[in-house]
Amino acid sequence: MNSLRNFRDCYITIFRGKILSEKQLTAQGYPARDTEVLSENGLAVDNRVIRVGPRLYSLWALDSSGRFDRKNVTTFFDSFSVH
């Protein structure tokens, strides 16, 4: 899970954001992490990172209004499939 944490730390630095929520989960049987960040300029950033063997997949949802419809973000993230 260290690779997921390192990836998260990198994009938090890029967006200069503050973590609002974070959770570890399993996505299609693979370790994953969802992180919700609010940047210092008010950009809401949601990210799901999934580790499949040596590969990392990253899904992003960004909203300049500073808020998201959680249902839409979850639906988007859950629509991704690894084959």
N, C-alpha and C positions, 0 to 999 in steps of 0.2 A: 504494500500500500504506500510505501515511501514515494514511488514514482508519481502517484496521484497527488500526494501532498506537495511534491516539488513543482508539479505542473500548476497547481493552484497558487502557490506562492509567487510564481513567475507572473501570472496574469493579474494578480492583485497588485503587484508592483507596477505593472504596465498601466492599469486603470487608476492607480492611486486610490484604491477603494477600501471600504470597510466591510468585513463579512457581516451580513445580516443573519444568515442561517447556513448551516452545513450539515450534511448527513451522508454517512456511508450506506451503500445499498448493494444489492445484487441486481444487475440488469442482464437478463437472458442467461443467467448462470455465471456471469463474470463480475468481478469486483468493480464497483463504480463509486463515484462521489458526486453529489449535487452540491453546488455552492451558489448562494445568492449574495451579490455584492452591490453596494451602492457607491459609485465613484464620487470624488469630491466635487465634480461639476453636476451631480444629480442624475447621471446615467445609471439606470438599473441594468445589471448584468447577471444573467443566470447561465450557469455552465454545468454540463454533465460530462464527466470524463469516465470512459470505460476502458479497462485494461483487458486486452485479449492476448494472452501470451506476451510476446515482446512488443506488441503494438498498443498504442493509445489512440482512442477515438474521442474527439471532443465536439460536443454540440453546444452552440451558443444561441442565446436569445438576448437581445439588447433593446431597451426602450428609453428614449430620451425624455419621456414624461416622468420617469423616476419610479414607475410602478408597473406591475404586470397583473394580468388575469392569470392567477396560478393554474387554473384549469387548462388554459391554452398552452402554457409552458409545459405542463406535465404531459398533455396530449402530444405535443411536438416531440418531447424527449422520448416518450414511450413508442413513438412511431418508427424510431430508428431500429433496424435489425441487422445483426451480424450473421453472416452466412459462412 
